[in-house]
Every structure is written in C-alpha cells, then in structure tokens.
C-alpha cells in the first residue's frame, strides 16, 4: 500500500484539476534517461538498479519512481511508503525541475510554495487503520470468541 503522487511538467502554477480541459496534454518531460538524470540531480541517492523503478530511501520513508525504461516520459508516479518527511524531497524534485505534483488521495496539485502534508498524513492514518484491523487477535481473544460461538 502506498501514497501515490503523479508528477508532470507544467509551466507555471497549475490550475485546479477541475479547471483543466479534458483534451489538455501535459508537455513531455523528456526522454526516460534524461528524466532519470533530472531526478538524480534533485535526489542524488535514488537507486536506479531497475531503470523503470527508482528507489529513494529516506529517513523513515521510501519513494519509488515508476516510469518506462525508454522513450518519452509524459508523467510518472511516485509510490511513497513509511512515515517521516516525504514531502520535502517531492517539493525539491518538482521545484528543481519545473514539475508539478498531483496528490492522488486529495485530487489536488500540491502547493509547492506552501506544501501541505494532509494527503500524506491521511494516507498514513488509513494505512495504520487497515493494518490494525487486519492484525490477528491475541490467542486468548480467539479462544473467547470460539467459546462464545
């Protein structure tokens, strides 16, 4: 389970998602190898062992960069896991490269000048709730439940 953020190129401050015309096409970000280079400039410790799936391990979080190995890149997805401050590297990545970040959990572009971590925190709360509800009951609760029928 991950918090997913869509990265795209947009010149200027993006409008609200609702204001983007259905036929709008975000500009190309460049060739896949060039995009990997741009990402590595902003986040030098990304592991590109798999060129289509870069991994950044941060302090308490990981960010996976998912896009094709070759060809033009129009957008790519970040799959963010863990905790900690995963917002700062995303903001740095976008500001360095003139990109925008769409928080798929809120459906809004991140404000890179005053970034909110609401979507990230909401994801963590949801994840923690799912994990807690899937945790097995302690042995004595299972025994009580079986005894009560």
N, C-alpha and C positions, 0 to 999 in steps of 0.2 A: 504494500500500500504506500502510495506516495502523494505528496502535494505536487501538482503539475502546473508549470508555468510555461506559456507559449512565448517564445522570443521571435520578434520580427523586426524588420527595418522600417522605420517611419521617419520622415523628415519633419521635425518639429514636434510639438506636443500633440499626442493623438487625441481625437475627439472621443466622446463616449462611444461605446461599442454600438449602441442603438443608432448613432448618427452616421455610421459608416455605410455607404451604399452597398447593396447586395452584390453588385458587379465590380466593386473595388478590388484591385490586386495590389498587395504589398510589394514593394520593389525587391528585386533579388538582393541577397546578402553577399553573393559571390560564389565562386567555386568552393566545393566542400573542403579542399585542402587549405584554401585561403581562410575560410571561416574557422577552421581548427586553429590556424595561426593567430587569428584575431582573438579567439577565446583564450589561447595560451598566453597572449600578451597581457590580457586583463587578469587571468587566473593561471599563473605560471606552473602550479603544481598539478594541473589536470593530467591524469594518466590516459594516454591515447593508445594503450596496448591494442585495443579494438578501435579502429578509426571511426566506426559508426556509433561508438558508445563510450565517450569520455567520462572519466570519474574524477571528481574533486572531493577529497576527504578533508573536511574542515573540523573545527573544534565542536564536536558533538553532533555534526550533521554530515551528510554526503549529498552531492548534487551530481546527477548523471545527465550528460549531454547527449541527446539522441537525435541523429540525423544520418542521411545516407553517406556512404563512403566516398562516392564520386558524384560529379555533376553539380548543377546549380542548386543552391540552397535558398528557398523562399522563406523558410521558418524552421525552427527546431524546438523541441520540447525539453524542458528541464524536469527531471523527476527528483524531488527533494525528499529526503528522509532524515529522521532523527529529531534533534532539538537544537538549541543554541541559536546563534545569529546567522541564519542562512540568507537573510535579506541583504546584508551589506555586500557580499560578493555578487549577488544578482544585480543590484543597483550599479556597482562598479563596472560590471560586464557591459551593461546597457549604456551607461554614460560614456565609457571609453570608446564604444563602437557606434554610437548613434542609433541604438536599438531601443525597442520598447518591450515591456513585459506584461503579458496578459495573465492575470491570476485566474485560472480556470475555476477556482472554487467560488470566487465572488463574481466573475464575469466582467471584471473591470480591469483597465490598464492600471499598473502601479504608477503612482505619482513619484517620479524619481527624485524630485526636489524635496519632498516631504513623505517618504515612504511609510506606509502603514504595514504593520505585521499582523493585522487582523486575520487575513486569509490563512497565514501560516499558523497562527495560534488556534484558529478554528479547526484546521486540519488536525493539529496535534490533539486537541480535545476529542475530536471524533475518533481518531485512531486509538487513543487511550480507552475510550468507551467501548469500542469494538473489541479490543484486546481483553479488557476486563470481563466483558460478557462472554467471551469465548474461553476464558480460563476454567480449567476443571475445578469442580468443587473439592474441598478437602475430603479426605476419606470418611470422616465422621459425619459430614453432611450428606454424602452419598448413602451412607448406612441408614441415617434417619429417613431420608427420602424413600429408600427402598422399604423400610419398616412401615412407614405410614401408607405406602401403596400409592 
